[in-house]
Amino acid sequence: MKSGSVEYLRILGFAGVVLLHVNSFEAFVPFNKTGFLIDEASRFAVLAFFMISGYFSKELQRDTFWPFARKLAVRTLTPFLFFLALYFALNIAGLFGRQRVWEWDDILRSLISGGPAPHLWFLPALLIGSILFAAGRLFLSRWQLWVVVIGLYCIGVFLGTYAHLLGHEYPLLVSRNGLFFAPIFLAIGAAFRQHEISDVNAALLAILGFAIHTLEGRFVAGGYPLGHDMSFGTVLLSIGVAAPFFTRVKYGELPLSSWGADVLGAYLIHLIILRTILEIFPSEGLLYGLLVATATFIISFGLSRAVKAVRPLAVLVS
């Protein structure tokens, strides 16, 4: 039986993804500060997906490791490659984003970054991170695994958010990938199976994490009024937001929780919906941005469920 509380976290994560992408298209202008805060508060979103995967992961034996890796590769790369090709085709046709000519090196990098659809990075990151995490659980002790995943995350933060303070600038794909950012959140998700955090402590972690993450976004990352990806405060923010949902995992099915099964499809589709709404109904302002986010959220879920109803296509959104 699926856990309704975890499905709620999945749905909340998708809502966060939509909101931060609405801000990335500057739909909240001239309310830049509000858009920035909404963006930064939503940065737990994709990390919640990693934690959910970690929560439901199982420790493998040597004889089950490669079958697991092959099965996961099929499940993640099938929708990834289909939607990557779709977004490339739409862009080349001038129907999605700024039309451009894609070189072979761009296409190769897109296998990690998502190319014209940067949100697709989640799927190869989930594949790479899950294989690394599973291998770590198989060959390392628990404390060694935590040292490795924390070390990888710190490297990613310094290659990303903190890079320009050290006099460097790197493409986003160098830091935002399954090597640096996925393993730690998979490990945190798995840890929630043995440990619970009280609602009070979770709230304190979320508030502290949001404060640190927002300060890093404003004074370190250098992208204001846009939010930024992972940094040190993001870990606390993500744990604080996710903890109450994992604590209530035993509650079983809950009202509307069945929509959690449609999050992947909605996630893969939503940028097409968002861009279409922005182009058909151009405007700006806080209310406009929230209405665009709401419409994108609802339509993406509906379209995901419609695609899933067509049996040959269901594998692309499941």
C-alpha positions as CSV (number, residue, x, y, z in Angstrom):
1,M,0.0,0.0,0.0
2,K,1.3,3.4,-0.9
3,S,1.7,6.0,1.9
4,G,-0.6,9.0,1.4
5,S,1.7,11.2,3.4
6,V,4.6,10.5,1.1
7,E,2.4,11.0,-1.9
8,Y,1.5,14.4,-0.4
9,L,5.2,15.2,-0.2
10,R,5.6,14.2,-3.9
11,I,2.7,16.5,-4.9
12,L,4.1,19.3,-2.7
13,G,7.5,18.9,-4.4
14,F,6.0,19.3,-7.8
15,A,4.2,22.4,-6.7
16,G,7.6,23.8,-5.6
17,V,9.1,22.9,-9.0
18,V,6.3,24.8,-10.8
19,L,6.7,27.9,-8.5
20,L,10.5,28.2,-9.0
21,H,10.1,27.8,-12.7
22,V,7.5,30.5,-12.8
23,N,9.9,32.8,-11.1
24,S,12.7,31.8,-13.5
25,F,10.5,33.2,-16.3
26,E,10.2,36.5,-14.3
27,A,6.4,36.2,-14.1
28,F,6.4,37.7,-10.6
29,V,7.9,41.0,-11.8
30,P,7.8,43.7,-10.4
31,F,7.5,41.7,-7.1
32,N,11.1,40.6,-7.4
33,K,11.7,40.1,-3.7
34,T,8.6,38.1,-3.2
35,G,9.4,35.9,-6.3
36,F,12.9,35.4,-5.0
37,L,11.6,34.2,-1.6
38,I,9.0,31.9,-3.2
39,D,11.8,30.5,-5.5
40,E,14.2,29.9,-2.6
41,A,11.5,28.3,-0.4
42,S,10.7,25.9,-3.2
43,R,14.3,24.6,-3.6
44,F,13.5,21.5,-1.5
45,A,11.3,20.2,-4.3
46,V,13.5,18.0,-6.5
47,L,15.5,17.0,-3.4
48,A,12.2,15.6,-1.9
49,F,12.0,13.3,-4.9
50,F,15.4,12.0,-4.1
51,M,14.5,11.5,-0.5
52,I,11.4,9.6,-1.4
53,S,13.4,7.3,-3.7
54,G,15.9,6.8,-0.9
55,Y,13.2,6.0,1.6
56,F,11.8,3.2,-0.5
57,S,15.2,1.9,-1.6
58,K,16.5,-1.5,-0.4
59,E,19.9,-2.7,0.5
60,L,21.2,-5.0,-2.3
61,Q,23.4,-8.0,-2.4
62,R,26.2,-8.5,-5.0
63,D,24.0,-10.8,-7.1
64,T,21.2,-8.3,-7.2
65,F,23.2,-5.1,-7.8
66,W,23.5,-5.3,-11.6
67,P,19.9,-6.4,-12.2
68,F,18.8,-3.4,-10.1
69,A,21.0,-1.1,-12.1
70,R,19.7,-2.4,-15.4
71,K,16.0,-2.2,-14.4
72,L,16.5,1.4,-13.0
73,A,18.3,2.4,-16.2
74,V,15.3,1.3,-18.3
75,R,12.8,3.0,-16.0
76,T,14.6,6.3,-16.0
77,L,16.2,6.5,-19.4
78,T,13.1,5.6,-21.3
79,P,11.1,8.7,-20.3
80,F,14.2,10.8,-20.2
81,L,15.3,10.1,-23.8
82,F,11.7,10.4,-25.1
83,F,11.1,13.8,-23.5
84,L,14.6,15.0,-24.3
85,A,14.0,14.3,-28.0
86,L,10.5,16.0,-27.7
87,Y,11.9,19.2,-26.2
88,F,14.7,19.3,-28.8
89,A,12.2,18.9,-31.6
90,L,10.0,21.6,-30.2
91,N,12.9,23.9,-29.8
92,I,14.3,23.3,-33.2
93,A,10.8,23.9,-34.6
94,G,10.7,27.3,-32.8
95,L,7.8,26.1,-30.5
96,F,9.7,25.9,-27.2
97,G,12.1,28.5,-25.9
98,R,14.6,30.5,-28.0
99,Q,15.2,28.6,-31.2
100,R,18.9,27.7,-31.6
101,V,21.2,25.4,-33.5
102,W,22.4,22.5,-31.4
103,E,25.9,21.2,-31.8
104,W,27.0,17.6,-31.0
105,D,28.7,18.7,-27.8
106,D,25.4,20.4,-26.7
107,I,23.6,17.1,-27.3
108,L,26.1,15.2,-25.3
109,R,25.9,17.6,-22.4
110,S,22.1,17.4,-22.5
111,L,22.4,13.8,-21.5
112,I,23.3,15.1,-18.0
113,S,21.7,18.6,-18.1
114,G,18.5,18.1,-20.0
115,G,19.5,20.6,-22.7
116,P,16.5,22.7,-23.7
117,A,14.5,21.3,-20.8
118,P,16.8,21.6,-17.7
119,H,14.3,20.0,-15.4
120,L,15.1,16.7,-17.0
121,W,18.4,16.6,-15.2
122,F,16.5,14.8,-12.4
123,L,16.2,11.5,-14.2
124,P,19.9,10.8,-15.1
125,A,20.8,12.2,-11.7
126,L,18.4,9.7,-10.0
127,L,20.0,6.9,-12.1
128,I,23.6,7.9,-11.3
129,G,22.9,8.8,-7.7
130,S,21.0,5.6,-7.0
131,I,23.7,3.3,-8.4
132,L,26.3,5.2,-6.4
133,F,24.2,5.0,-3.2
134,A,23.5,1.3,-3.7
135,A,27.2,0.6,-4.3
136,G,28.1,2.6,-1.2
137,R,25.6,0.6,1.0
138,L,27.1,-2.6,-0.5
139,F,30.8,-1.9,-0.1
140,L,31.1,0.8,2.6
141,S,30.3,0.9,6.3
142,R,27.5,3.3,7.4
143,W,29.8,6.0,8.6
144,Q,32.1,5.7,5.5
145,L,29.0,6.1,3.3
146,W,28.0,9.3,5.2
147,V,31.5,10.7,4.8
148,V,31.4,10.1,1.1
149,V,28.0,11.5,0.4
150,I,28.6,14.6,2.6
151,G,32.0,15.1,0.9
152,L,30.5,14.8,-2.6
153,Y,27.7,17.3,-1.7
154,C,30.3,19.8,-0.3
155,I,32.3,19.5,-3.6
156,G,29.1,20.2,-5.6
157,V,28.3,23.2,-3.5
158,F,31.8,24.7,-4.0
159,L,31.6,24.0,-7.7
160,G,28.2,25.6,-7.9
161,T,26.8,28.2,-5.4
162,Y,30.3,29.1,-4.0
163,A,32.3,28.9,-7.2
164,H,32.5,32.5,-8.1
165,L,33.6,33.5,-4.6
166,L,36.7,31.3,-5.4
167,G,37.2,33.1,-8.7
168,H,35.6,30.4,-10.9
169,E,32.5,29.9,-12.9
170,Y,31.4,26.5,-14.1
171,P,28.4,25.3,-16.2
172,L,25.5,24.2,-14.1
173,L,25.8,20.6,-15.2
174,V,29.3,20.4,-13.5
175,S,27.7,20.8,-10.1
176,R,24.0,19.8,-10.5
177,N,24.1,16.1,-11.3
178,G,23.8,12.7,-9.8
179,L,27.3,12.5,-8.6
180,F,27.3,15.5,-6.2
181,F,23.7,16.2,-5.2
182,A,21.7,13.0,-5.4
183,P,23.6,10.6,-3.1
184,I,23.2,12.6,0.1
185,F,19.4,13.0,-0.3
186,L,19.0,9.4,-1.1
187,A,20.9,8.6,2.1
188,I,18.7,11.0,4.1
189,G,15.6,9.4,2.7
190,A,16.9,6.0,3.7
191,A,17.7,7.3,7.2
192,F,14.1,8.3,7.7
193,R,13.2,4.6,7.8
194,Q,15.1,4.3,11.2
195,H,14.8,7.8,12.6
196,E,11.9,10.3,13.1
197,I,12.1,14.0,13.7
198,S,9.4,15.7,15.8
199,D,7.2,18.3,14.1
200,V,8.7,21.1,16.3
201,N,12.2,20.2,15.4
202,A,11.3,19.8,11.7
203,A,9.8,23.3,11.7
204,L,12.9,24.7,13.3
205,L,15.1,22.9,10.8
206,A,13.0,24.2,7.9
207,I,13.1,27.8,9.2
208,L,16.8,27.7,9.9
209,G,17.5,26.1,6.6
210,F,15.4,28.5,4.7
211,A,17.1,31.5,6.4
212,I,20.6,30.1,5.5
213,H,19.6,29.1,2.0
214,T,18.1,32.5,1.3
215,L,21.1,34.4,2.6
216,E,23.3,32.2,0.4
217,G,21.1,32.9,-2.5
218,R,21.1,36.7,-1.9
219,F,24.8,37.2,-1.0
220,V,26.7,34.2,-2.3
221,A,25.1,32.7,-5.4
222,G,24.9,36.0,-7.3
223,G,21.7,35.2,-9.2
224,Y,19.2,37.4,-7.4
225,P,16.3,37.8,-8.0
226,L,16.4,34.2,-9.3
227,G,16.8,31.4,-6.7
228,H,19.7,29.1,-6.7
229,D,20.3,25.4,-6.5
230,M,21.8,23.5,-3.7
231,S,23.9,25.0,-0.9
232,F,24.5,24.3,2.8
233,G,21.1,25.7,4.0
234,T,19.3,23.6,1.4
235,V,20.0,20.4,3.3
236,L,18.3,21.6,6.5
237,L,15.4,23.2,4.6
238,S,14.7,19.9,2.7
239,I,15.0,17.7,5.9
240,G,12.7,20.1,7.8
241,V,10.0,20.1,5.0
242,A,10.1,16.4,4.4
243,A,10.3,15.1,8.0
244,P,6.6,15.4,8.9
245,F,5.5,13.5,5.8
246,F,7.9,10.6,6.6
247,T,6.8,10.6,10.2
248,R,3.2,9.9,9.1
249,V,4.1,7.3,6.5
250,K,2.0,4.7,8.3
251,Y,-1.2,6.5,7.7
252,G,-1.8,4.7,4.3
253,E,-4.0,6.2,1.6
254,L,-5.3,9.7,2.2
255,P,-7.7,12.0,0.3
256,L,-6.3,13.0,-3.2
257,S,-3.0,11.1,-2.4
258,S,-3.6,9.0,-5.5
259,W,-2.5,12.0,-7.6
260,G,1.0,11.4,-6.4
261,A,1.3,8.6,-9.0
262,D,0.9,11.3,-11.7
263,V,3.7,13.6,-10.4
264,L,6.4,12.2,-12.7
265,G,4.3,12.8,-15.9
266,A,3.3,16.2,-14.7
267,Y,6.9,17.1,-13.9
268,L,8.1,16.0,-17.4
269,I,5.3,17.8,-19.2
270,H,4.9,21.0,-17.1
271,L,7.5,23.2,-18.9
272,I,5.5,22.9,-22.1
273,I,2.4,23.9,-20.3
274,L,4.1,26.8,-18.5
275,R,5.7,28.3,-21.6
276,T,2.4,28.0,-23.5
277,I,0.5,29.9,-20.9
278,L,3.1,32.6,-20.6
279,E,3.1,33.1,-24.4
280,I,-0.7,33.1,-24.8
281,F,-1.5,35.2,-21.7
282,P,1.5,37.5,-21.2
283,S,1.5,39.7,-18.2
284,E,3.3,40.1,-14.9
285,G,2.7,40.6,-11.2
286,L,2.4,38.5,-8.0
287,L,-1.2,37.4,-8.7
288,Y,-0.5,36.7,-12.3
289,G,2.5,34.5,-11.3
290,L,0.4,32.6,-8.8
291,L,-2.4,32.1,-11.3
292,V,0.1,30.8,-13.9
293,A,1.6,28.4,-11.4
294,T,-1.9,27.1,-10.4
295,A,-3.0,26.6,-14.0
296,T,0.3,24.9,-14.9
297,F,0.0,22.6,-11.9
298,I,-3.6,21.6,-12.7
299,I,-3.2,21.1,-16.4
300,S,0.0,19.2,-16.1
301,F,-1.6,16.7,-13.7
302,G,-4.6,16.3,-16.0
303,L,-2.4,15.8,-19.1
304,S,-0.2,13.3,-17.2
305,R,-3.2,11.2,-16.2
306,A,-4.6,11.4,-19.8
307,V,-1.3,10.1,-21.2
308,K,-1.1,7.3,-18.6
309,A,-4.6,6.2,-19.8
310,V,-3.1,5.4,-23.2
311,R,-1.4,2.1,-22.5
312,P,1.5,2.3,-25.0
313,L,2.4,5.7,-23.6
314,A,2.0,4.9,-19.9
315,V,5.6,3.8,-19.6
316,L,6.7,7.4,-20.3
317,V,5.0,8.9,-17.3
318,S,5.0,6.1,-14.7
